[in-house]
């Protein structure tokens, strides 16, 4: 339910910013201040981390066990930051980016031995972040999985 509320608020905000909603159409009884929105962020972040931890445990059981919950959360937080550096912020896309971190190493995006990753991530012609992640995933599928995944995405 909380996610639905946050999604609806984000949708309303996007509509308001884009001009699809005029300010006189908004109910003055439903005003959320920046401070209130800031209070919701940690809850959303924690819920996202919980979902990704569950996903990683299912998708990569050996690597997840080797990392442990605390290190997995650190990896998720780091992956979220690294993905954001490439304007990758949608949950699905960030999750896929983190999957690649687990498979190819924590800094796969900077690894000179993985030029395919840098090539896709730094390709300015790919404007849409979701398309960038899809292209990155397709390129990764053509590559052999790196042994670093077994060592806990170092």
Secondary structure, DSSP 8 states (H G I E B T S, - for coil): -HHHHHHHHHHHHHHHHHTSS-GGGS-TT----HHHHHHHHHHHHHHHHHHHHHHHHHH-HHHHHHHHHHHHHHHHHHHHHHHHHTT--SHHHHHHHHHHHHHH-TTGGG-TT-HHHHHHHT-TT---HHHHHHHHHHHHHTS---GGGGGT--
